[in-house]
Amino acid sequence: MTIIGIDPGTLVAGFGVVEAEGSSLTLLEVGVVRNAASLSMPLRLRRLHETLLAVIDRHHPDEFAIETAFYSKNAQSALKIGQARGAAILAGALRELPVTEYAPREIKKAVTGNGGASKEQVRFMMMSLLRLSAAPKHFDATDALAVAVCHAFRTAAPRKGFRDWSSFVAAHPERVIAPKRR
C-alpha cells in the first residue's frame, strides 16, 4: 500500500509518500511546499493544492492521511490551517483517495510511543523506521512522514473497537440479553 501523509500549513506544508508492505516501510518521496509570506492566501492555497496533485499523480497512492488542525489560542492561525487542510484534502478527494485524519498526539504516540514526543524524537524515529541516512531538512517534512507511517501502522493493525452498537451485537450475539416480557 502506498500512503501520502500531509502536515498542512499555508507558509510551509510537509508531504511524505511511503510504501508499506507488511511491516516493511520504504520512503518514496518527502518534501515541503514553501510559500512566501508576501503571497496572497488564495495563491498559497492554489500552490499547495497543485503541488499535492502533482505528487499524487507521480506516486498514485492508495491512501491519503492528514494531520488534524491543532487548535491554539490564535483563532487566525486555526482558520489558516483549516484552509490549508481543505486545499490538501481536495487534492486527495479529486484523485478519489480515501482520506483519513489523525490528531497530532495520536501520530506521535503511534510512531514514538509517546503522545507528547518532541519534533526531534519524531525525526529520529522516522530516520530509524524508514532507514534514512540523512534526516529531511524540515520538521514539516518529517511530520508528514510520521502521518503516513501512523496510517500504515493503524491500517496494518486496526483497532478492535466498533463503529456502532449494531456491529458490536453482530460480533457478540452471546452478550445480548433479551428483554423480559411482561
Rosetta blueprint (number, residue, H / E / L):
1 M L
2 T E
3 I E
4 I E
5 G E
6 I E
7 D E
8 P L
9 G L
10 T L
11 L L
12 V E
13 A E
14 G E
15 F E
16 G E
17 V E
18 V E
19 E E
20 A E
21 E E
22 G L
23 S L
24 S E
25 L E
26 T E
27 L E
28 L E
29 E E
30 V E
31 G E
32 V E
33 V E
34 R E
35 N L
36 A L
37 A L
38 S L
39 L L
40 S L
41 M H
42 P H
43 L H
44 R H
45 L H
46 R H
47 R H
48 L H
49 H H
50 E H
51 T H
52 L H
53 L H
54 A H
55 V H
56 I H
57 D H
58 R H
59 H H
60 H L
61 P L
62 D L
63 E E
64 F E
65 A E
66 I E
67 E E
68 T L
69 A L
70 F L
71 Y L
72 S L
73 K L
74 N L
75 A H
76 Q H
77 S H
78 A H
79 L H
80 K H
81 I H
82 G H
83 Q H
84 A H
85 R H
86 G H
87 A H
88 A H
89 I H
90 L H
91 A H
92 G H
93 A H
94 L H
95 R L
96 E L
97 L L
98 P L
99 V E
100 T E
101 E E
102 Y E
103 A L
104 P H
105 R H
106 E H
107 I H
108 K H
109 K H
110 A H
111 V H
112 T H
113 G L
114 N L
115 G L
116 G L
117 A L
118 S L
119 K H
120 E H
121 Q H
122 V H
123 R H
124 F H
125 M H
126 M H
127 M H
128 S H
129 L H
130 L L
131 R L
132 L L
133 S L
134 A L
135 A L
136 P L
137 K L
138 H L
139 F H
140 D H
141 A H
142 T H
143 D H
144 A H
145 L H
146 A H
147 V H
148 A H
149 V H
150 C H
151 H H
152 A H
153 F H
154 R H
155 T H
156 A H
157 A L
158 P L
159 R L
160 K L
161 G L
162 F L
163 R L
164 D L
165 W H
166 S H
167 S H
168 F H
169 V H
170 A H
171 A H
172 H L
173 P H
174 E H
175 R H
176 V L
177 I L
178 A L
179 P L
180 K L
181 R L
182 R L
